[in-house]
């Protein structure tokens, strides 16, 4: 009886924390984000110009992205592209996490959510291509402070009532489920229907249930291999290794054609990446053009019957762009990286507050913010609502406020694709007058051939700068300072 009462107290504390964090982060939000008309906006390799068609509009200092005026330039195209990226945020009232009574990740799961968003972008490139956008992206309503705090207040009252009555009501899943789509007619409709199936399946992989292949429950379970538990704060390097293991161990046949690789000591070992692809002859593009859905994934039966001879690879590179603060000399490098279509973004943020960087304008980063607590959505149903998995409101942050600890992600479709990526990135990484030390490097051969840190398993390599395990070191944040 005493244990039961203790569990109820824990559940009540979790409810209070979830609502408190929701109110806390909602009040911190700005209603609108300003964008300059006179500077291009880069979003994961796509460039947009907000200049008006007439010369007079060029003198305006900024454009409020959430306004409902007549759109000019590429504003509408940018909004649709941004809102099509998968947005994964804090959730509440999901099944308890492994070895825990927690039913929400509010206040601690932001880096895991940022990592999920970056991985989702890699899967979008793999299955749908960079040019894909969600047809309903522009129908999303802007999320402003008033809406978010009002919702939080309602949840507080509902949570208290449910707790006092000793019963938990059903979670609010957002918009009502849409009716099933009619059978597609024309080839164009069939293609749109197929892509929407991929979109929905992709989102379901990140659901907040124990069965979701890439969901929070799975990531927390894998986090125990690096000494993390539900409720702990995760750094970008630790999340990179957790994501790699999650992709490698995913059982869904749809994920058989993709794997992940994490660099070692800021070094990408080319032979290891080629091995991940399945060999130097892998990755023929007959079935896997970047603008369409891979042909070998057209049915789960086909995927399950034979393991693909070649796999795409998501390359994750944990780096540190400075000491206590981000070194301004790396700003141009970060811009160059986010200008590449095969870049799937950067996870990092401010100290103890993670976010997912997807682009920039001038000296400000554009990012997606996971710090908003939403209700649990049961992705096990065929028509679950997708609206809460897409964000209509971009946010910006000065480069100077970016924490130096981050993980950069890239998508490589084939071994041939990797050779091109390696050559292009190697040019960007060449030391310059400003950047005396590259953020990371490419090296031929396997990591094991260099034996930089013998005896350390990948699961336990949370720190990307370990050079010699016998040396005495001090730690700071997510890295080891030598």
C-alpha positions as CSV (number, residue, x, y, z in Angstrom):
1,X,0.0,0.0,0.0
2,X,2.9,2.3,0.8
3,X,4.5,1.6,-2.5
4,X,1.3,2.4,-4.3
5,X,1.1,5.7,-2.6
6,X,4.7,6.5,-3.4
7,X,4.1,5.7,-7.1
8,X,1.1,8.1,-7.1
9,X,3.2,10.9,-5.6
10,X,5.9,10.3,-8.2
11,X,3.3,10.5,-11.0
12,X,1.9,13.7,-9.5
13,X,5.4,15.2,-9.3
14,X,5.9,14.3,-13.0
15,X,2.7,16.0,-14.0
16,X,3.7,19.2,-12.2
17,X,7.1,19.1,-13.7
18,X,5.7,18.6,-17.2
19,X,3.3,21.5,-16.9
20,X,5.9,23.8,-15.2
21,X,8.4,23.2,-18.0
22,X,5.7,23.9,-20.6
23,X,4.8,27.2,-19.0
24,X,8.5,28.0,-18.5
25,X,9.5,27.5,-22.1
26,X,6.3,29.0,-23.5
27,X,6.9,32.3,-21.8
28,X,10.4,32.4,-23.2
29,X,9.2,32.3,-26.7
30,X,9.2,35.2,-29.0
31,X,6.0,35.6,-31.0
32,X,7.7,36.3,-34.3
33,X,11.1,35.8,-35.9
34,X,12.6,38.6,-38.0
35,X,14.3,37.9,-41.3
36,X,16.2,40.4,-43.4
37,X,14.9,41.0,-47.0
38,X,18.4,41.8,-48.2
39,X,20.2,38.6,-47.3
40,X,19.8,35.1,-48.5
41,X,18.5,32.4,-46.2
42,X,20.1,29.0,-46.3
43,X,18.1,25.9,-45.1
44,X,19.9,22.6,-45.3
45,X,21.4,23.3,-48.7
46,X,18.5,25.3,-50.2
47,X,18.9,29.0,-50.7
48,X,16.0,31.4,-50.5
49,X,15.8,35.2,-51.2
50,X,13.1,37.3,-49.6
51,X,13.6,40.3,-51.8
52,X,10.4,41.9,-53.2
53,X,9.7,42.2,-56.9
54,X,9.6,46.0,-56.6
55,X,12.6,48.1,-55.6
56,X,10.8,49.9,-52.8
57,X,10.5,46.8,-50.6
58,X,14.3,46.3,-50.6
59,X,14.6,49.2,-48.1
60,X,12.5,47.3,-45.5
61,X,14.7,46.1,-42.7
62,X,13.0,42.8,-41.9
63,X,10.1,40.5,-42.7
64,X,8.0,38.9,-40.0
65,X,7.9,35.3,-41.0
66,X,4.5,34.6,-39.3
67,X,2.6,37.5,-40.9
68,X,-0.3,36.7,-43.2
69,X,0.5,39.3,-45.9
70,X,0.9,38.5,-49.5
71,X,4.2,36.6,-49.7
72,X,7.0,38.0,-51.8
73,X,10.2,36.4,-53.1
74,X,10.8,32.9,-51.7
75,X,9.2,33.4,-48.3
76,X,6.3,31.0,-49.0
77,X,8.7,28.4,-50.4
78,X,11.0,28.8,-47.4
79,X,8.1,28.4,-45.0
80,X,6.9,25.3,-46.7
81,X,10.4,23.8,-46.7
82,X,11.0,24.6,-43.1
83,X,7.6,23.3,-41.9
84,X,8.2,20.1,-43.8
85,X,11.1,19.1,-41.6
86,X,10.1,16.7,-38.8
87,X,9.8,18.4,-35.5
88,X,10.2,16.3,-32.4
89,X,9.7,17.9,-29.0
90,X,9.1,17.1,-25.4
91,X,6.0,14.9,-24.8
92,X,4.0,13.9,-21.8
93,X,1.7,11.1,-20.7
94,X,3.5,8.4,-22.7
95,X,4.2,4.9,-21.3
96,X,6.9,4.9,-18.6
97,X,10.5,5.0,-19.7
98,X,12.7,1.9,-19.1
99,X,13.6,1.4,-15.4
100,X,11.7,4.6,-14.5
101,X,8.4,6.0,-13.6
102,X,8.9,9.0,-15.9
103,X,6.1,9.6,-18.4
104,X,7.6,12.8,-19.8
105,X,11.0,14.0,-21.0
106,X,10.4,17.7,-20.1
107,X,13.5,19.4,-18.8
108,X,16.1,16.8,-19.8
109,X,15.3,15.1,-23.1
110,X,16.0,18.1,-25.5
111,X,19.3,16.7,-26.9
112,X,17.7,13.3,-27.6
113,X,14.9,15.1,-29.4
114,X,17.4,17.2,-31.4
115,X,19.2,14.0,-32.4
116,X,15.9,12.5,-33.5
117,X,15.2,15.5,-35.7
118,X,18.6,15.2,-37.3
119,X,18.2,11.5,-37.9
120,X,14.7,12.1,-39.3
121,X,16.2,14.5,-41.8
122,X,18.6,11.8,-42.9
123,X,15.7,9.4,-43.4
124,X,13.8,12.1,-45.4
125,X,16.8,12.4,-47.8
126,X,17.0,8.6,-48.0
127,X,13.3,7.9,-48.7
128,X,11.9,11.1,-50.1
129,X,14.8,13.3,-51.3
130,X,15.7,16.9,-50.5
131,X,13.1,18.4,-52.7
132,X,10.2,16.8,-50.9
133,X,7.8,19.0,-49.0
134,X,4.7,18.1,-47.0
135,X,1.6,19.3,-49.0
136,X,-0.1,20.5,-45.8
137,X,2.9,22.4,-44.5
138,X,1.4,25.8,-45.1
139,X,-1.8,25.0,-43.3
140,X,-0.1,24.8,-39.9
141,X,-1.1,27.6,-37.5
142,X,1.8,29.7,-36.1
143,X,2.6,28.8,-32.5
144,X,2.7,32.0,-30.4
145,X,3.3,32.6,-26.7
146,X,-0.4,33.1,-25.9
147,X,-1.5,29.9,-27.5
148,X,1.3,27.9,-25.8
149,X,0.7,29.3,-22.3
150,X,-3.0,28.9,-22.5
151,X,-2.6,25.3,-23.5
152,X,-0.2,24.8,-20.6
153,X,-2.7,26.3,-18.1
154,X,-5.5,24.1,-19.3
155,X,-3.2,21.0,-19.0
156,X,-2.4,22.1,-15.4
157,X,-6.1,22.1,-14.4
158,X,-6.7,18.8,-16.2
159,X,-3.7,17.1,-14.7
160,X,-4.7,18.2,-11.2
161,X,-8.3,17.0,-11.6
162,X,-7.1,13.7,-13.0
163,X,-4.6,13.2,-10.2
164,X,-7.1,14.1,-7.4
165,X,-9.6,11.7,-8.8
166,X,-7.0,9.0,-9.1
167,X,-7.7,8.5,-12.8
168,X,-5.8,9.5,-15.9
169,X,-8.0,10.7,-18.7
170,X,-7.1,10.2,-22.4
171,X,-4.3,12.4,-23.8
172,X,-5.2,15.2,-26.2
173,X,-3.7,14.1,-29.5
174,X,-4.2,17.5,-31.2
175,X,-6.3,17.7,-34.3
176,X,-8.9,15.0,-35.0
177,X,-7.7,12.1,-37.2
178,X,-8.2,12.7,-40.9
179,X,-10.4,10.3,-42.8
180,X,-8.5,7.6,-44.8
181,X,-7.2,8.7,-48.1
182,X,-9.0,7.5,-51.2
183,X,-7.3,5.1,-53.5
184,X,-5.0,7.0,-55.8
185,X,-6.0,7.3,-59.4
186,X,-3.4,8.9,-61.7
187,X,0.3,8.2,-61.6
188,X,0.9,11.6,-60.0
189,X,-1.7,10.8,-57.3
190,X,-0.2,7.4,-56.7
191,X,3.3,8.9,-56.2
192,X,1.9,11.5,-53.8
193,X,0.1,8.7,-51.9
194,X,3.3,6.6,-51.7
195,X,5.3,9.5,-50.4
196,X,2.7,10.3,-47.8
197,X,2.9,6.7,-46.7
198,X,6.7,7.0,-46.3
199,X,6.2,10.3,-44.4
200,X,3.8,8.8,-42.0
201,X,5.9,5.6,-41.5
202,X,9.0,7.7,-40.9
203,X,7.3,9.8,-38.2
204,X,6.0,6.6,-36.6
205,X,9.5,5.3,-36.1
206,X,10.1,8.2,-33.7
207,X,6.9,7.6,-31.7
208,X,7.0,7.7,-27.9
209,X,6.3,4.0,-27.2
210,X,8.6,1.0,-26.4
211,X,7.9,-0.5,-29.8
212,X,9.1,2.5,-31.8
213,X,12.4,1.7,-33.6
214,X,13.9,5.2,-33.0
215,X,11.7,6.5,-30.3
216,X,12.6,8.0,-27.0
217,X,12.1,4.7,-25.1
218,X,14.6,3.0,-27.4
219,X,17.2,5.8,-27.1
220,X,16.9,5.8,-23.3
221,X,17.4,2.1,-23.2
222,X,20.5,2.3,-25.4
223,X,21.7,5.3,-23.3
224,X,22.4,2.9,-20.4
225,X,25.4,1.5,-22.4
226,X,27.1,4.9,-21.9
227,X,26.0,5.3,-18.3
228,X,22.9,7.4,-18.9
229,X,19.5,7.0,-17.4
230,X,16.0,8.5,-18.0
231,X,16.1,12.0,-16.5
232,X,19.8,12.5,-17.2
233,X,21.0,15.3,-19.6
234,X,22.6,13.9,-22.7
235,X,25.4,15.6,-24.7
236,X,25.7,15.8,-28.5
237,X,28.6,13.2,-28.6
238,X,26.7,10.7,-26.5
239,X,23.6,11.1,-28.6
240,X,25.6,10.5,-31.8
241,X,26.6,7.0,-30.5
242,X,23.1,6.3,-29.2
243,X,21.6,7.1,-32.6
244,X,24.2,4.9,-34.4
245,X,23.3,2.0,-32.2
246,X,19.6,2.6,-32.6
247,X,19.8,2.6,-36.4
248,X,22.1,-0.5,-36.5
249,X,19.8,-2.5,-34.2
250,X,16.5,-1.4,-35.8
251,X,14.4,-4.4,-36.7
252,X,12.0,-2.7,-39.1
253,X,12.6,-4.0,-42.7
254,X,12.3,-0.5,-44.0
255,X,15.5,0.5,-42.2
256,X,17.5,-2.3,-43.5
257,X,19.0,-0.1,-46.3
258,X,20.6,2.5,-44.0
259,X,23.1,2.5,-41.2
260,X,25.1,5.1,-39.2
261,X,28.7,5.8,-38.5
262,X,30.3,8.0,-35.8
263,X,33.7,9.6,-36.3
264,X,36.5,8.9,-33.8
265,X,38.5,11.7,-32.3
266,X,37.2,14.2,-34.8
267,X,38.4,11.9,-37.6
268,X,36.3,10.2,-40.3
269,X,38.0,6.9,-41.3
270,X,37.1,6.4,-45.0
271,X,37.6,2.6,-45.0
272,X,35.1,2.3,-42.1
273,X,32.5,4.4,-43.9
274,X,33.0,2.3,-47.1
275,X,32.5,-0.8,-45.0
276,X,29.3,0.6,-43.7
277,X,28.1,1.1,-47.3
278,X,28.7,-2.5,-48.0
279,X,31.9,-2.3,-50.0
280,X,33.5,-0.1,-52.7
281,X,31.2,-1.4,-55.4
282,X,28.0,-0.7,-53.4
283,X,25.4,2.0,-53.9
284,X,24.4,1.8,-57.6
285,X,21.8,4.5,-58.0
286,X,19.4,2.6,-60.3
287,X,16.9,2.3,-57.5
288,X,17.9,5.1,-55.3
289,X,17.8,8.5,-57.0
290,X,17.9,11.3,-54.5
291,X,14.7,12.8,-55.8
292,X,12.5,9.8,-55.3
293,X,11.6,6.9,-53.1
294,X,14.2,4.1,-53.2
295,X,12.9,1.3,-55.4
296,X,14.0,-1.5,-53.2
297,X,11.8,-0.1,-50.4
298,X,8.5,-0.2,-52.4
299,X,7.3,-3.1,-50.3
300,X,8.2,-4.4,-46.9
301,X,8.1,-8.0,-48.3
302,X,10.8,-7.1,-50.8
303,X,12.9,-5.5,-48.0
304,X,12.5,-8.4,-45.7
305,X,13.3,-11.1,-48.2
306,X,16.8,-10.0,-48.9
307,X,19.3,-7.8,-47.1
308,X,20.3,-4.9,-49.4
309,X,23.8,-5.4,-50.9
310,X,24.5,-1.7,-50.4
311,X,23.4,0.7,-47.6
312,X,23.2,4.4,-47.2
313,X,25.2,5.8,-44.3
314,X,24.4,8.7,-41.9
315,X,27.7,10.1,-40.9
316,X,27.8,11.8,-37.5
317,X,30.8,13.9,-36.5
318,X,31.0,15.1,-32.8
319,X,33.2,18.3,-32.7
320,X,34.1,21.1,-30.5
321,X,34.3,24.5,-32.2
322,X,36.3,26.4,-29.5
323,X,37.1,26.4,-25.8
324,X,34.6,27.8,-23.4
325,X,32.8,29.6,-26.2
326,X,32.4,29.0,-29.9
327,X,35.4,30.4,-31.8
328,X,34.2,33.0,-34.3
329,X,36.7,31.7,-36.8
330,X,34.5,28.7,-37.2
331,X,31.4,30.7,-38.2
332,X,32.2,30.6,-41.9
333,X,32.8,26.8,-41.7
334,X,29.4,26.2,-40.1
335,X,27.8,28.3,-42.8
336,X,29.5,26.3,-45.5
337,X,28.4,23.0,-43.9
338,X,24.7,24.1,-43.6
339,X,24.8,25.2,-47.3
340,X,25.3,21.5,-48.4
341,X,22.2,19.5,-49.4
342,X,23.7,16.3,-48.0
343,X,24.2,18.0,-44.6
344,X,21.4,16.9,-42.2
345,X,22.0,19.6,-39.7
346,X,23.8,20.2,-36.5
347,X,22.7,19.3,-33.0
348,X,24.0,21.5,-30.2
349,X,22.5,24.7,-28.7
350,X,23.2,26.7,-25.6
351,X,24.7,25.1,-22.4
352,X,22.2,22.6,-21.1
353,X,19.6,23.7,-23.7
354,X,19.8,21.8,-26.9
355,X,18.4,22.6,-30.3
356,X,18.6,21.4,-33.9
357,X,20.4,23.9,-36.3
358,X,19.1,23.7,-39.9
359,X,20.3,26.9,-41.6
360,X,21.4,30.5,-41.2
361,X,20.9,34.1,-42.3
362,X,23.9,36.5,-42.0
363,X,25.4,35.7,-38.6
364,X,22.3,34.1,-37.1
365,X,21.5,30.3,-37.0
366,X,18.1,29.1,-37.8
367,X,17.0,26.2,-35.6
368,X,14.1,24.0,-34.5
369,X,13.4,24.1,-30.8
370,X,12.4,20.9,-28.9
371,X,11.5,22.8,-25.7
372,X,7.7,22.6,-26.1
373,X,5.8,19.9,-24.2
374,X,3.1,18.3,-26.3
375,X,0.6,15.5,-25.6
376,X,1.4,11.9,-26.4
377,X,0.3,10.7,-29.8
378,X,-0.4,7.1,-30.5
379,X,1.5,6.5,-33.8
380,X,0.3,2.9,-33.8
381,X,-2.9,4.0,-35.5
382,X,-3.0,4.3,-39.3
383,X,-4.4,7.8,-39.3
384,X,-2.6,9.5,-36.3
385,X,-2.4,13.3,-36.6
386,X,0.8,14.6,-38.1
387,X,0.4,18.3,-37.3
388,X,2.3,18.2,-34.0
389,X,5.3,16.7,-35.8
390,X,5.9,19.8,-37.9
391,X,6.8,23.3,-36.8
392,X,5.5,26.4,-38.6
393,X,7.7,28.9,-36.7
394,X,11.5,29.1,-37.3
395,X,13.7,30.6,-34.6
396,X,17.0,32.3,-34.8
397,X,20.0,32.6,-32.6
398,X,23.3,34.5,-33.0
399,X,26.3,32.3,-33.8
400,X,28.1,33.8,-30.8
401,X,25.6,32.1,-28.4
402,X,26.1,28.7,-29.9
403,X,27.7,26.2,-27.5
404,X,31.0,24.9,-29.0
405,X,30.0,21.2,-28.3
406,X,28.0,19.9,-31.2
407,X,27.5,17.0,-33.6
408,X,27.4,17.5,-37.4
409,X,25.4,15.1,-39.6
410,X,25.7,14.1,-43.2
411,X,23.9,11.7,-45.5
412,X,25.8,9.5,-47.9
413,X,23.7,7.3,-50.3
414,X,26.5,5.2,-51.6
415,X,30.2,4.6,-51.6
416,X,30.6,6.7,-54.7
417,X,28.5,9.4,-53.1
418,X,30.8,9.3,-50.1
419,X,33.9,9.8,-52.3
420,X,32.4,13.0,-53.6
421,X,31.3,14.1,-50.1
422,X,34.8,13.5,-48.8
423,X,36.5,15.5,-51.6
424,X,34.1,18.5,-51.1
425,X,34.4,18.5,-47.4
426,X,38.1,18.1,-47.5
427,X,38.3,21.4,-49.4
428,X,36.2,23.1,-46.8
429,X,38.3,21.8,-44.0
430,X,41.6,23.1,-45.4
431,X,43.3,25.2,-42.8
432,X,43.1,29.0,-43.5
433,X,44.5,32.1,-42.0
434,X,41.5,32.1,-39.6
435,X,41.0,28.4,-39.0
436,X,44.4,27.0,-38.1
437,X,42.9,23.7,-37.0
438,X,40.1,22.0,-39.0
439,X,37.0,21.0,-37.1
440,X,37.5,17.4,-38.2
441,X,39.5,15.5,-40.8
442,X,39.3,12.6,-43.2
443,X,41.8,9.8,-43.1
444,X,42.3,6.8,-45.3
445,X,42.1,3.3,-43.7
446,X,40.3,2.0,-40.7
447,X,40.2,3.5,-37.2
448,X,41.5,0.3,-35.7
449,X,44.7,0.6,-37.8
450,X,45.6,3.8,-35.8
451,X,44.8,2.4,-32.3
452,X,44.5,5.9,-30.8
453,X,42.5,4.7,-27.8
454,X,42.9,0.9,-27.5
455,X,40.6,-0.8,-25.1
456,X,37.7,1.8,-25.4
457,X,34.5,0.3,-26.9
458,X,32.5,2.6,-29.2
459,X,29.6,2.4,-26.7
460,X,31.8,3.8,-23.9
461,X,33.4,6.5,-26.1
462,X,31.2,9.4,-25.0
463,X,34.0,11.9,-25.3
464,X,35.3,12.5,-28.8
465,X,38.7,13.9,-27.8
466,X,40.2,11.0,-25.9
467,X,43.8,10.6,-27.1
468,X,45.5,8.4,-24.5
469,X,43.4,6.6,-21.8
470,X,46.4,6.5,-19.5
471,X,46.7,10.3,-19.2
472,X,45.0,12.2,-16.3
473,X,42.3,14.5,-17.7
474,X,39.6,16.8,-16.5
475,X,36.2,16.9,-18.0
476,X,34.0,19.8,-19.0
477,X,30.5,19.3,-20.4
478,X,30.5,16.7,-23.2
479,X,34.3,16.6,-23.8
480,X,37.6,15.9,-22.2
481,X,40.1,18.7,-21.8
482,X,43.7,17.6,-22.2
